[in-house]
Amino acid sequence: AEARPGRARAAKVGSREALDEALVRKLFDFLDRSGKAAVSQRDVLMGLKKYPQVRRLFGLPVGSVEDGGASVESRLLPIQDAFESGSGLGEVSGIFSELREGSGAVGQTFSWEAFLAVCQRGALRANAAAAIALLPREHLTGSAFVPTAKWQVVPEGAACPGGLEYKMDMETGKTMGRTPVGKV
């Protein structure tokens, strides 16, 4: 049982086990639109509108099918209004302030280091674990198997198209595959 990337997600949220830094980085990358490792209020607002993972991170419903989800739009509008009037980010201002204060950055931004620290040990830990659970799973993929009418060895871990015939070569223990006769 070897460890694969993406498998050790946010298990055991209540425990002291650290969240996978690479997965926390994916959450940060949803917010860091400029790629400068500094997230502004505008970046957070755009992330809230665009990504369900960011909404979960900041404690908002992910979509309209979720409990309380019918109010997603009604909760995003006051946040946007607060941003446009220059008074912060409404109901998520407290979280943004915690991230900004942990950053030590000048102005209205927070850094990757502060984000990681707050997600690992701070108030966002449970929300970060829930947001990580929403990230698409990455599958390990091997080479693609291109079938022909002749029997050929299927490489281990290869992705195979549907509708093939398979057999086991008993001498070598290898799986063989081909396109069914008349389907070529």
N, C-alpha and C positions, 0 to 999 in steps of 0.2 A: 504494500500500500504506500506508494510514493506520493508525496505532496505535490499537487498541481496548482498553478496559479489560478486564482479565482475560486478555489474550492474552500479555502479557509476564510469564509466570509465573516460576517459579524456574529459569530456564534457566542453564546453565553454573555449576553449584554450585561447582566447583573454582576458578572464576575469581574475580577481584576485583569482579565486577559485583554491585551491591547488590540485595538482594531488594526487590520492590515493597512499599513501606511500607503501602499500602492492604491488601494481602493479609496482611502480617504483623499488621496491626491486626485482621483477621478472626480470626486465631488468638488474639490477646489477648482479643478479645470473647468467645470460647468460654470463657475462664477467668474473666473479670470479670463474675460473675453479678450483682453489686450495681450495676454501672455507675458505680462511684466511682473508677475507674482505680487501684484497689489490690487485688491478688490475694492471698488468704490460702491457707494450707495446705488448708483445707476446700474452697476454690474449685478448687484443683488436683485434689484427690481426686474431686470431682464431675465435673470436666472429663475426667479419666481414665476414669471409668465411662461417661460419656455420649458422648464424641466420639472417633472414630477418629483424627482429625487431632491431638488432644491426646496420645493414646497414642503416635502416631508422633513427635511433638515431644519427648516424654520418653523415647524409645527403647524403647517397648514394642511388641509385635505389635499390629497393627490389628484383626485378627479371627481366628477359629478356622481359616479356610482358608489363612492365611498361614503361612509356615515358622515353626514354633514357636508358632503361634497356639492350639494346643490348650491352651497354658499361660497364656492371657490371664487367665482367672479365677484360676488358681493364683498368678499374679504380682500381681494386684490385691488379693487377700485379705491378704497380708502388709503391703502398703502401707496398707490400711485399718486393720489391727491396730496397726501402728506409730503411725498417726495417733490412734487411739482411746486408746492407752496414753500418749500425750503425748510419744512419742520421735521425732517427725518424720514423714517420709513414706517410710521404708524405702529401697528401692533408688533412688528419685528424689530423696532428700533433698539429694544433692550439687548437682543441677541447681537445685533450689529455693533452696539457700543461695547459689549463684552469682548468681541473679537478685535475691535479697534484698540481698546485699552491694553489687551494682551500683546498687541503688535508693537507698541511703542513707536509706531510710524507717525510721522507728522501729517496732519490733515485728516481727511475723512476716508481713509483706506485701512485695510488690514492685510497682513502678510501671510504667506504659506505657513511659516513657523507658528504664528499665533493660532491660525486655523487648526493646525495639527494638534497643538497643545490643548485647545479648548475641546476638540473632538475626542481626544484620547482621555483626558482627565476632567474636563469641565462639564458645564451644564448641558452641553450639546451631545454628550456621549450616547445617550439612549436614542436621540433623534438621528444622530449620525449612523448608528447601527441599523436603524430602520430604513434610512435613505440608502445605505449600502445594499441592503436586501433588495432594493428596487433596481439596482444596476443590472444591465443585461449580462447574462452569464457568457463567459468566453469559453468556447469549445476548442479543444485541441483537435486540429484536423491534419490528417496525413495527406499524402498525394491522392489525386483523383484517379480512379480506375477507369480506363477507357476500354470498353468491351468491344470485341469483334465476334465473328461467327466461330472462330477457333477457340478452344479451351486455353486459357492462360492463367498464370498464378496471380491471385489478387494480393497486392502488397498489404501487409499487416497495418491496420488502422486507416486504410484507404476509404474514401467516400465513394460509394457505388450507386449508380442510377437504379431506379426501380425496374422491375420486370426481367431481371437476369436469371439465368439458370446457374446453379452452384453445385459443386461436388467436391469431395475430399479426395486428394491423391493419397492413397493409403501408404505408398512407399515413402513419400517425403513428409506427409502430414500437412501439406499445404492446401489451402482452399483455392479452388479453380472456379473461374466464372466465364460466361460467354453470353452473347445475345441469343435468344431462342431462334432455332432454325426457322427461316421464313420471315423473320422480323428485321433483317439487316437492311 
